């Protein structure tokens, strides 16, 4: 019996430690603190490739396709998206070209526009860029590409790398 009483006493003493925090009855005080975060205007941009095809023959007719840019800007943030002339030898916004590989100096002309059949999409804000306002969610922008009918260069893989820039 003494043993049971001793175990019960030990358990009673350990109960506040095992069961949680002690309870106090001498009063209480409170304090407040602020939780803050500052959101600044920000945007991200991602681009998908634009592929005019891998089995193109004679360029007697226009070849049209499109791709998308994914733009995400903080809510209410105004932005402009511009496209560079590209890395094709001699490219300009008005006259973009894809260059051949190696010793091949031939090029293939192409256009990038804001709308199907529209004017060239360039990189001068307020002139030939696409403007919008962020929503805090991803917005997909379509880039329309066209290879006009032209003298067909030698068989090769032709390429230009375009830089898409978001201004905000």
C-alpha positions in Angstrom: 0.0 0.0 0.0 2.8 2.4 0.8 4.3 1.6 -2.6 1.0 2.6 -4.3 0.8 5.8 -2.3 4.4 6.7 -3.2 3.8 6.1 -6.9 0.6 8.2 -6.8 2.5 11.0 -5.1 5.2 11.0 -7.7 2.7 10.9 -10.5 0.8 13.9 -8.9 4.1 15.8 -8.7 5.0 15.0 -12.3 1.5 15.7 -13.8 2.1 19.5 -14.4 5.3 18.6 -16.2 3.8 15.8 -18.3 0.4 17.5 -18.9 1.7 20.8 -20.1 2.4 24.3 -18.8 1.6 25.3 -15.3 -1.4 27.4 -14.6 -0.8 30.7 -12.8 -3.3 32.9 -11.0 -1.4 36.0 -10.1 -2.7 38.1 -13.1 -1.7 38.6 -16.7 -0.3 41.3 -19.0 -0.4 41.5 -22.8 1.7 43.0 -25.6 1.1 43.4 -29.3 3.4 43.2 -32.3 3.1 44.0 -36.0 3.5 41.5 -38.7 4.6 43.2 -41.9 5.8 42.6 -45.4 6.3 45.0 -48.3 5.3 44.0 -51.8 7.3 45.8 -54.5 6.4 46.1 -58.2 7.9 43.0 -59.8 7.5 40.9 -63.0 8.8 37.6 -64.4 8.8 36.5 -68.0 9.3 33.1 -69.6 9.3 32.2 -73.3 8.5 29.1 -75.3 10.3 28.3 -78.5 8.9 29.3 -81.9 9.4 26.5 -84.4 8.5 27.0 -88.1 8.8 23.3 -88.7 11.5 20.7 -89.2 10.6 19.5 -92.7 10.2 22.7 -94.7 11.0 22.6 -98.4 10.7 25.3 -100.9 9.6 28.6 -99.4 7.0 29.4 -102.1 4.3 30.2 -99.5 4.3 31.9 -96.2 4.8 29.7 -93.1 2.9 31.0 -90.1 3.0 29.8 -86.5 2.9 31.2 -83.0 4.2 30.8 -79.5 3.6 32.3 -76.1 5.3 34.4 -73.5 4.3 33.8 -69.9 4.2 37.1 -67.9 3.5 37.4 -64.2 3.5 40.8 -62.6 2.3 42.0 -59.2 -1.3 43.2 -59.2 -1.8 46.7 -60.8 1.8 46.9 -62.1 1.9 48.3 -65.6 4.4 46.6 -68.0 5.7 46.6 -71.6 7.1 43.6 -73.3 9.6 44.0 -76.1 11.3 41.6 -78.5 14.9 42.0 -79.7 15.9 41.9 -83.4 17.5 38.5 -82.7 20.9 37.0 -83.3 20.6 36.2 -87.0 23.4 37.9 -88.9 22.3 41.4 -89.9 18.9 41.2 -88.1 17.0 44.3 -87.3 13.5 44.7 -85.9 12.3 45.6 -89.4 14.1 42.7 -91.0 14.7 39.7 -88.8 16.6 36.7 -90.2 17.6 33.3 -89.1 21.2 32.3 -89.9 22.5 29.0 -91.2 25.1 27.0 -89.3 28.8 26.6 -89.8 30.2 28.1 -93.1 26.6 28.5 -94.5 26.1 32.3 -94.7 22.5 32.0 -96.0 19.6 33.4 -94.1 15.8 33.0 -93.8 13.7 36.1 -93.3 11.0 36.0 -90.7 8.7 38.4 -88.8 7.4 38.5 -85.3 4.2 40.5 -84.6 1.7 41.4 -81.9 -1.2 40.2 -84.0 -1.6 37.7 -86.9 -0.4 39.6 -90.0 0.4 42.7 -87.9 3.4 45.0 -87.7 6.8 43.9 -86.3 7.0 43.5 -82.5 10.0 45.4 -81.4 11.7 46.7 -78.3 10.9 50.4 -78.2 8.5 51.1 -75.4 5.4 53.0 -76.4 6.1 52.3 -80.1 6.3 48.6 -80.9 6.0 46.8 -77.6 3.0 45.2 -76.0 1.7 46.9 -72.9 -0.5 45.5 -70.1 -1.2 45.6 -66.4 -0.3 42.8 -64.0 -3.0 40.8 -62.1 -0.8 38.8 -59.8 -1.5 35.8 -62.0 0.3 34.5 -65.1 -0.8 36.1 -68.4 0.0 34.4 -71.6 0.9 36.7 -74.5 0.9 35.3 -78.1 3.8 36.0 -80.4 2.8 35.5 -84.1 5.6 34.4 -86.4 5.7 34.4 -90.2 8.3 33.3 -92.7 7.2 35.0 -95.9 7.6 33.4 -99.3 11.2 34.0 -100.4 14.1 32.5 -102.4 14.8 29.2 -100.7 18.4 28.9 -99.3 20.4 25.7 -99.1 19.2 22.9 -96.8 20.4 23.6 -93.2 19.0 24.4 -89.8 18.4 28.1 -89.5 18.2 29.8 -86.1 17.9 33.2 -84.4 17.7 33.7 -80.6 15.2 36.4 -79.6 15.4 38.1 -76.2 12.0 39.0 -74.7 12.3 41.8 -72.2 9.6 43.0 -69.7 9.8 46.6 -68.6 7.9 47.6 -65.4 
